[in-house]
Amino acid sequence: MTRQAITSSRLAPVAGPFSPGMQSASALYLSGQVAQDPASGRLIEGDVRAQTEQIFVNLKVVLEAGGRTLADVVRVGVYLTDIADFAAMNEVYARHFSAPFPARTCIGVAALPLGARVEIDLIAN
């Protein structure tokens, strides 16, 4: 099976041995995104709503580089450092998808890279 890395100059450089996205057969797998400012590589200022908005900006860049949009997403993984932020994250999340909504998991975690409050990964067809 052929694999092809998906990246974009419109993203902050990755901070490890991984690709922002990986095309394999008909599926596009996106690595988790935190709310990095593409220009500085630093985590943006703000609460979980602001971070979630920036994450969707970053996810859309990778999807576009792979020839996809949010309408092609079939599964989403959400990771929160404080599960009390679920409603605020969900409010932003709901604005970016329409029915039928992707399958989703939301997990509370101890910590995320760069001190982020939220990280999101996804799979698109």
VMD Tcl script that builds the backbone (N, CA, C; Angstrom):
set m [mol new atoms 375]
animate dup $m
set s [atomselect $m all]
$s set {name element resname resid chain x y z} {
  {N N MET 1 A 0.850 -1.188 0.000}
  {CA C MET 1 A 0.000 0.000 0.000}
  {C C MET 1 A 0.889 1.242 0.000}
  {N N THR 2 A 0.603 2.179 -0.862}
  {CA C THR 2 A 1.378 3.400 -0.976}
  {C C THR 2 A 0.948 4.409 0.082}
  {N N ARG 3 A 1.941 5.064 0.672}
  {CA C ARG 3 A 1.672 6.137 1.630}
  {C C ARG 3 A 2.301 7.414 1.103}
  {N N GLN 4 A 1.611 8.535 1.341}
  {CA C GLN 4 A 2.138 9.824 0.916}
  {C C GLN 4 A 1.940 10.833 2.037}
  {N N ALA 5 A 3.017 11.487 2.454}
  {CA C ALA 5 A 2.935 12.513 3.488}
  {C C ALA 5 A 2.237 13.749 2.936}
  {N N ILE 6 A 1.401 14.357 3.764}
  {CA C ILE 6 A 0.692 15.585 3.417}
  {C C ILE 6 A 1.155 16.670 4.384}
  {N N THR 7 A 1.608 17.792 3.840}
  {CA C THR 7 A 2.052 18.904 4.665}
  {C C THR 7 A 1.731 20.207 3.940}
  {N N SER 8 A 2.012 21.322 4.588}
  {CA C SER 8 A 1.766 22.625 3.982}
  {C C SER 8 A 2.703 23.652 4.591}
  {N N SER 9 A 3.163 24.571 3.775}
  {CA C SER 9 A 3.982 25.677 4.277}
  {C C SER 9 A 3.137 26.652 5.097}
  {N N ARG 10 A 1.822 26.478 5.085}
  {CA C ARG 10 A 0.916 27.342 5.852}
  {C C ARG 10 A 0.706 26.839 7.278}
  {N N LEU 11 A 1.506 25.834 7.696}
  {CA C LEU 11 A 1.466 25.304 9.057}
  {C C LEU 11 A 2.782 25.601 9.755}
  {N N ALA 12 A 2.748 25.605 11.083}
  {CA C ALA 12 A 3.991 25.676 11.847}
  {C C ALA 12 A 4.765 24.380 11.609}
  {N N PRO 13 A 6.089 24.424 11.627}
  {CA C PRO 13 A 6.861 23.189 11.463}
  {C C PRO 13 A 6.503 22.183 12.562}
  {N N VAL 14 A 6.472 20.903 12.200}
  {CA C VAL 14 A 6.156 19.874 13.191}
  {C C VAL 14 A 7.287 19.768 14.203}
  {N N ALA 15 A 6.931 19.373 15.416}
  {CA C ALA 15 A 7.896 19.311 16.511}
  {C C ALA 15 A 8.285 17.877 16.829}
  {N N GLY 16 A 8.399 17.048 15.809}
  {CA C GLY 16 A 8.766 15.666 16.054}
  {C C GLY 16 A 8.778 14.875 14.771}
  {N N PRO 17 A 9.038 13.575 14.890}
  {CA C PRO 17 A 9.108 12.726 13.703}
  {C C PRO 17 A 7.728 12.242 13.252}
  {N N PHE 18 A 6.935 13.156 12.711}
  {CA C PHE 18 A 5.610 12.807 12.199}
  {C C PHE 18 A 5.224 13.766 11.087}
  {N N SER 19 A 4.233 13.381 10.317}
  {CA C SER 19 A 3.693 14.213 9.235}
  {C C SER 19 A 2.360 14.793 9.684}
  {N N PRO 20 A 2.015 16.014 9.249}
  {CA C PRO 20 A 0.708 16.565 9.589}
  {C C PRO 20 A -0.440 15.700 9.068}
  {N N GLY 21 A -0.206 15.049 7.939}
  {CA C GLY 21 A -1.214 14.161 7.373}
  {C C GLY 21 A -0.545 13.044 6.602}
  {N N MET 22 A -1.290 11.959 6.429}
  {CA C MET 22 A -0.771 10.823 5.678}
  {C C MET 22 A -1.901 10.261 4.830}
  {N N GLN 23 A -1.665 10.235 3.508}
  {CA C GLN 23 A -2.613 9.650 2.572}
  {C C GLN 23 A -2.283 8.172 2.439}
  {N N SER 24 A -3.287 7.314 2.603}
  {CA C SER 24 A -3.114 5.877 2.424}
  {C C SER 24 A -4.376 5.344 1.768}
  {N N ALA 25 A -4.237 4.847 0.551}
  {CA C ALA 25 A -5.383 4.417 -0.248}
  {C C ALA 25 A -6.347 5.593 -0.349}
  {N N SER 26 A -7.613 5.414 0.012}
  {CA C SER 26 A -8.578 6.508 -0.139}
  {C C SER 26 A -8.716 7.357 1.119}
  {N N ALA 27 A -8.065 6.979 2.206}
  {CA C ALA 27 A -8.219 7.706 3.468}
  {C C ALA 27 A -7.074 8.690 3.695}
  {N N LEU 28 A -7.406 9.802 4.340}
  {CA C LEU 28 A -6.431 10.801 4.751}
  {C C LEU 28 A -6.470 10.868 6.273}
  {N N TYR 29 A -5.344 10.582 6.899}
  {CA C TYR 29 A -5.223 10.573 8.357}
  {C C TYR 29 A -4.472 11.824 8.782}
  {N N LEU 30 A -5.094 12.634 9.634}
  {CA C LEU 30 A -4.444 13.855 10.104}
  {C C LEU 30 A -3.943 13.666 11.520}
  {N N SER 31 A -2.686 14.047 11.738}
  {CA C SER 31 A -2.118 14.047 13.078}
  {C C SER 31 A -2.856 15.069 13.934}
  {N N GLY 32 A -2.759 14.894 15.229}
  {CA C GLY 32 A -3.381 15.848 16.143}
  {C C GLY 32 A -2.822 17.244 15.940}
  {N N GLN 33 A -3.706 18.213 15.963}
  {CA C GLN 33 A -3.326 19.618 15.868}
  {C C GLN 33 A -3.654 20.309 17.180}
  {N N VAL 34 A -2.713 21.109 17.651}
  {CA C VAL 34 A -2.989 22.022 18.753}
  {C C VAL 34 A -3.065 23.415 18.141}
  {N N ALA 35 A -3.356 24.403 18.938}
  {CA C ALA 35 A -3.625 25.754 18.433}
  {C C ALA 35 A -2.349 26.547 18.192}
  {N N GLN 36 A -1.487 26.023 17.340}
  {CA C GLN 36 A -0.259 26.733 17.007}
  {C C GLN 36 A -0.521 27.825 15.984}
  {N N ASP 37 A 0.094 28.971 16.213}
  {CA C ASP 37 A 0.105 30.038 15.230}
  {C C ASP 37 A 1.083 29.609 14.137}
  {N N PRO 38 A 0.640 29.498 12.882}
  {CA C PRO 38 A 1.534 29.051 11.819}
  {C C PRO 38 A 2.764 29.937 11.633}
  {N N ALA 39 A 2.645 31.223 11.912}
  {CA C ALA 39 A 3.761 32.152 11.707}
  {C C ALA 39 A 4.848 31.991 12.767}
  {N N SER 40 A 4.450 31.833 14.017}
  {CA C SER 40 A 5.433 31.783 15.104}
  {C C SER 40 A 5.713 30.371 15.605}
  {N N GLY 41 A 4.777 29.451 15.359}
  {CA C GLY 41 A 4.915 28.107 15.902}
  {C C GLY 41 A 4.516 28.002 17.362}
  {N N ARG 42 A 4.148 29.112 17.949}
  {CA C ARG 42 A 3.762 29.137 19.364}
  {C C ARG 42 A 2.266 28.902 19.520}
  {N N LEU 43 A 1.903 28.385 20.686}
  {CA C LEU 43 A 0.500 28.218 21.025}
  {C C LEU 43 A -0.138 29.600 21.109}
  {N N ILE 44 A -1.333 29.750 20.522}
  {CA C ILE 44 A -1.994 31.055 20.574}
  {C C ILE 44 A -2.462 31.344 21.998}
  {N N GLU 45 A -2.681 32.601 22.279}
  {CA C GLU 45 A -3.263 33.024 23.554}
  {C C GLU 45 A -4.758 32.737 23.504}
  {N N GLY 46 A -5.363 32.494 24.662}
  {CA C GLY 46 A -6.810 32.376 24.689}
  {C C GLY 46 A -7.315 31.115 25.336}
  {N N ASP 47 A -8.626 31.087 25.491}
  {CA C ASP 47 A -9.296 29.972 26.151}
  {C C ASP 47 A -9.509 28.817 25.185}
  {N N VAL 48 A -10.238 27.808 25.627}
  {CA C VAL 48 A -10.443 26.618 24.796}
  {C C VAL 48 A -11.224 26.939 23.530}
  {N N ARG 49 A -12.106 27.928 23.556}
  {CA C ARG 49 A -12.819 28.324 22.336}
  {C C ARG 49 A -11.843 28.853 21.292}
  {N N ALA 50 A -10.987 29.772 21.709}
  {CA C ALA 50 A -9.998 30.346 20.788}
  {C C ALA 50 A -9.059 29.265 20.269}
  {N N GLN 51 A -8.625 28.371 21.147}
  {CA C GLN 51 A -7.730 27.297 20.722}
  {C C GLN 51 A -8.430 26.365 19.729}
  {N N THR 52 A -9.688 26.041 19.986}
  {CA C THR 52 A -10.422 25.153 19.082}
  {C C THR 52 A -10.593 25.805 17.713}
  {N N GLU 53 A -10.879 27.092 17.665}
  {CA C GLU 53 A -10.991 27.806 16.380}
  {C C GLU 53 A -9.681 27.721 15.603}
  {N N GLN 54 A -8.547 27.958 16.274}
  {CA C GLN 54 A -7.253 27.902 15.584}
  {C C GLN 54 A -6.957 26.490 15.098}
  {N N ILE 55 A -7.336 25.508 15.889}
  {CA C ILE 55 A -7.136 24.117 15.466}
  {C C ILE 55 A -7.886 23.854 14.171}
  {N N PHE 56 A -9.116 24.323 14.058}
  {CA C PHE 56 A -9.875 24.107 12.818}
  {C C PHE 56 A -9.236 24.837 11.636}
  {N N VAL 57 A -8.648 25.993 11.856}
  {CA C VAL 57 A -7.895 26.664 10.791}
  {C C VAL 57 A -6.771 25.741 10.327}
  {N N ASN 58 A -6.024 25.184 11.281}
  {CA C ASN 58 A -4.888 24.319 10.954}
  {C C ASN 58 A -5.346 23.023 10.290}
  {N N LEU 59 A -6.410 22.422 10.798}
  {CA C LEU 59 A -6.915 21.182 10.204}
  {C C LEU 59 A -7.361 21.413 8.759}
  {N N LYS 60 A -8.020 22.530 8.504}
  {CA C LYS 60 A -8.477 22.832 7.141}
  {C C LYS 60 A -7.307 22.985 6.179}
  {N N VAL 61 A -6.191 23.519 6.656}
  {CA C VAL 61 A -5.003 23.650 5.815}
  {C C VAL 61 A -4.500 22.271 5.391}
  {N N VAL 62 A -4.425 21.336 6.331}
  {CA C VAL 62 A -3.947 19.991 6.004}
  {C C VAL 62 A -4.947 19.282 5.097}
  {N N LEU 63 A -6.230 19.404 5.413}
  {CA C LEU 63 A -7.249 18.791 4.556}
  {C C LEU 63 A -7.147 19.319 3.127}
  {N N GLU 64 A -7.019 20.627 2.984}
  {CA C GLU 64 A -6.902 21.235 1.656}
  {C C GLU 64 A -5.665 20.707 0.919}
  {N N ALA 65 A -4.547 20.582 1.629}
  {CA C ALA 65 A -3.320 20.060 1.014}
  {C C ALA 65 A -3.512 18.621 0.537}
  {N N GLY 66 A -4.430 17.901 1.187}
  {CA C GLY 66 A -4.735 16.537 0.788}
  {C C GLY 66 A -5.939 16.424 -0.130}
  {N N GLY 67 A -6.448 17.556 -0.600}
  {CA C GLY 67 A -7.574 17.548 -1.528}
  {C C GLY 67 A -8.910 17.242 -0.876}
  {N N ARG 68 A -9.047 17.571 0.391}
  {CA C ARG 68 A -10.285 17.275 1.131}
  {C C ARG 68 A -10.797 18.540 1.832}
  {N N THR 69 A -12.016 18.424 2.380}
  {CA C THR 69 A -12.616 19.476 3.207}
  {C C THR 69 A -13.197 18.822 4.455}
  {N N LEU 70 A -13.716 19.630 5.343}
  {CA C LEU 70 A -14.361 19.083 6.544}
  {C C LEU 70 A -15.554 18.200 6.197}
  {N N ALA 71 A -16.161 18.403 5.038}
  {CA C ALA 71 A -17.290 17.570 4.614}
  {C C ALA 71 A -16.868 16.130 4.348}
  {N N ASP 72 A -15.569 15.881 4.177}
  {CA C ASP 72 A -15.051 14.536 3.923}
  {C C ASP 72 A -14.640 13.796 5.195}
  {N N VAL 73 A -14.736 14.449 6.337}
  {CA C VAL 73 A -14.278 13.863 7.606}
  {C C VAL 73 A -15.262 12.802 8.092}
  {N N VAL 74 A -14.719 11.637 8.456}
  {CA C VAL 74 A -15.551 10.530 8.940}
  {C C VAL 74 A -15.337 10.227 10.419}
  {N N ARG 75 A -14.192 10.627 10.975}
  {CA C ARG 75 A -13.921 10.368 12.380}
  {C C ARG 75 A -13.060 11.483 12.952}
  {N N VAL 76 A -13.367 11.873 14.210}
  {CA C VAL 76 A -12.632 12.924 14.906}
  {C C VAL 76 A -12.264 12.426 16.292}
  {N N GLY 77 A -11.055 12.748 16.728}
  {CA C GLY 77 A -10.623 12.504 18.100}
  {C C GLY 77 A -10.339 13.839 18.760}
  {N N VAL 78 A -10.929 14.071 19.931}
  {CA C VAL 78 A -10.738 15.319 20.672}
  {C C VAL 78 A -10.108 14.961 22.013}
  {N N TYR 79 A -9.085 15.720 22.401}
  {CA C TYR 79 A -8.375 15.489 23.661}
  {C C TYR 79 A -8.391 16.793 24.446}
  {N N LEU 80 A -8.923 16.751 25.654}
  {CA C LEU 80 A -9.046 17.938 26.505}
  {C C LEU 80 A -8.273 17.744 27.804}
  {N N THR 81 A -7.538 18.771 28.234}
  {CA C THR 81 A -6.847 18.677 29.519}
  {C C THR 81 A -7.790 18.929 30.689}
  {N N ASP 82 A -8.952 19.495 30.407}
  {CA C ASP 82 A -9.972 19.702 31.439}
  {C C ASP 82 A -11.325 19.388 30.805}
  {N N ILE 83 A -11.918 18.281 31.199}
  {CA C ILE 83 A -13.182 17.845 30.602}
  {C C ILE 83 A -14.292 18.873 30.847}
  {N N ALA 84 A -14.096 19.770 31.791}
  {CA C ALA 84 A -15.055 20.857 32.009}
  {C C ALA 84 A -15.099 21.806 30.809}
  {N N ASP 85 A -14.091 21.751 29.939}
  {CA C ASP 85 A -14.066 22.570 28.719}
  {C C ASP 85 A -14.876 21.950 27.578}
  {N N PHE 86 A -15.515 20.802 27.823}
  {CA C PHE 86 A -16.226 20.089 26.764}
  {C C PHE 86 A -17.278 20.964 26.083}
  {N N ALA 87 A -18.134 21.626 26.847}
  {CA C ALA 87 A -19.220 22.420 26.250}
  {C C ALA 87 A -18.672 23.553 25.381}
  {N N ALA 88 A -17.636 24.234 25.852}
  {CA C ALA 88 A -17.048 25.339 25.083}
  {C C ALA 88 A -16.420 24.824 23.791}
  {N N MET 89 A -15.675 23.716 23.871}
  {CA C MET 89 A -15.082 23.116 22.674}
  {C C MET 89 A -16.185 22.686 21.715}
  {N N ASN 90 A -17.216 22.035 22.256}
  {CA C ASN 90 A -18.302 21.501 21.440}
  {C C ASN 90 A -19.056 22.609 20.707}
  {N N GLU 91 A -19.171 23.758 21.333}
  {CA C GLU 91 A -19.840 24.909 20.706}
  {C C GLU 91 A -19.108 25.313 19.420}
  {N N VAL 92 A -17.786 25.393 19.492}
  {CA C VAL 92 A -16.988 25.738 18.310}
  {C C VAL 92 A -17.029 24.591 17.300}
  {N N TYR 93 A -16.832 23.381 17.773}
  {CA C TYR 93 A -16.831 22.185 16.931}
  {C C TYR 93 A -18.102 22.117 16.081}
  {N N ALA 94 A -19.249 22.349 16.710}
  {CA C ALA 94 A -20.541 22.231 16.030}
  {C C ALA 94 A -20.676 23.214 14.862}
  {N N ARG 95 A -19.974 24.335 14.907}
  {CA C ARG 95 A -20.037 25.316 13.818}
  {C C ARG 95 A -19.256 24.866 12.580}
  {N N HIS 96 A -18.389 23.891 12.754}
  {CA C HIS 96 A -17.529 23.478 11.646}
  {C C HIS 96 A -18.011 22.228 10.917}
  {N N PHE 97 A -19.000 21.547 11.459}
  {CA C PHE 97 A -19.523 20.336 10.826}
  {C C PHE 97 A -21.029 20.450 10.652}
  {N N SER 98 A -21.554 19.701 9.685}
  {CA C SER 98 A -23.002 19.614 9.510}
  {C C SER 98 A -23.382 18.144 9.400}
  {N N ALA 99 A -24.654 17.869 9.547}
  {CA C ALA 99 A -25.160 16.487 9.505}
  {C C ALA 99 A -24.953 15.906 8.115}
  {N N PRO 100 A -24.634 14.654 8.002}
  {CA C PRO 100 A -24.380 13.735 9.112}
  {C C PRO 100 A -22.996 13.999 9.707}
  {N N PHE 101 A -22.947 14.116 11.024}
  {CA C PHE 101 A -21.720 14.455 11.730}
  {C C PHE 101 A -20.757 13.275 11.750}
  {N N PRO 102 A -19.447 13.552 11.769}
  {CA C PRO 102 A -18.466 12.468 11.860}
  {C C PRO 102 A -18.597 11.729 13.191}
  {N N ALA 103 A -18.149 10.488 13.206}
  {CA C ALA 103 A -18.011 9.775 14.476}
  {C C ALA 103 A -16.964 10.529 15.296}
  {N N ARG 104 A -17.103 10.503 16.631}
  {CA C ARG 104 A -16.180 11.284 17.457}
  {C C ARG 104 A -15.948 10.627 18.804}
  {N N THR 105 A -14.734 10.793 19.291}
  {CA C THR 105 A -14.367 10.418 20.651}
  {C C THR 105 A -13.822 11.664 21.323}
  {N N CYS 106 A -14.147 11.872 22.590}
  {CA C CYS 106 A -13.578 12.967 23.365}
  {C C CYS 106 A -12.999 12.371 24.642}
  {N N ILE 107 A -11.720 12.642 24.876}
  {CA C ILE 107 A -10.994 12.031 25.983}
  {C C ILE 107 A -10.358 13.117 26.836}
  {N N GLY 108 A -10.445 12.969 28.152}
  {CA C GLY 108 A -9.733 13.842 29.075}
  {C C GLY 108 A -8.324 13.312 29.264}
  {N N VAL 109 A -7.330 14.187 29.148}
  {CA C VAL 109 A -5.927 13.792 29.262}
  {C C VAL 109 A -5.214 14.670 30.291}
  {N N ALA 110 A -4.070 14.202 30.769}
  {CA C ALA 110 A -3.325 14.936 31.794}
  {C C ALA 110 A -2.631 16.177 31.227}
  {N N ALA 111 A -2.095 16.083 30.023}
  {CA C ALA 111 A -1.356 17.205 29.439}
  {C C ALA 111 A -1.286 17.032 27.929}
  {N N LEU 112 A -1.043 18.155 27.234}
  {CA C LEU 112 A -0.895 18.157 25.777}
  {C C LEU 112 A 0.337 18.978 25.399}
  {N N PRO 113 A 0.866 18.782 24.189}
  {CA C PRO 113 A 2.046 19.536 23.756}
  {C C PRO 113 A 1.839 21.049 23.844}
  {N N LEU 114 A 2.900 21.741 24.188}
  {CA C LEU 114 A 2.950 23.206 24.281}
  {C C LEU 114 A 2.024 23.769 25.354}
  {N N GLY 115 A 1.481 22.913 26.215}
  {CA C GLY 115 A 0.552 23.386 27.242}
  {C C GLY 115 A -0.845 23.634 26.703}
  {N N ALA 116 A -1.161 23.074 25.550}
  {CA C ALA 116 A -2.479 23.268 24.927}
  {C C ALA 116 A -3.589 22.722 25.821}
  {N N ARG 117 A -4.776 23.299 25.679}
  {CA C ARG 117 A -5.964 22.838 26.399}
  {C C ARG 117 A -6.731 21.795 25.604}
  {N N VAL 118 A -6.518 21.782 24.269}
  {CA C VAL 118 A -7.262 20.877 23.382}
  {C C VAL 118 A -6.370 20.475 22.205}
  {N N GLU 119 A -6.565 19.250 21.750}
  {CA C GLU 119 A -5.910 18.750 20.550}
  {C C GLU 119 A -6.962 17.959 19.775}
  {N N ILE 120 A -6.925 18.059 18.442}
  {CA C ILE 120 A -7.908 17.351 17.613}
  {C C ILE 120 A -7.184 16.665 16.462}
  {N N ASP 121 A -7.531 15.396 16.236}
  {CA C ASP 121 A -7.070 14.665 15.062}
  {C C ASP 121 A -8.280 14.180 14.285}
  {N N LEU 122 A -8.079 13.745 13.048}
  {CA C LEU 122 A -9.232 13.272 12.277}
  {C C LEU 122 A -8.832 12.380 11.126}
  {N N ILE 123 A -9.840 11.730 10.575}
  {CA C ILE 123 A -9.702 10.875 9.389}
  {C C ILE 123 A -10.741 11.342 8.378}
  {N N ALA 124 A -10.305 11.483 7.116}
  {CA C ALA 124 A -11.208 11.885 6.038}
  {C C ALA 124 A -11.085 10.895 4.888}
  {N N ASN 125 A -12.184 10.709 4.167}
  {CA C ASN 125 A -12.183 9.871 2.958}
  {C C ASN 125 A -12.292 10.746 1.738}
}
mol reanalyze $m
mol bondsrecalc $m
mol representation Tube
mol addrep $m
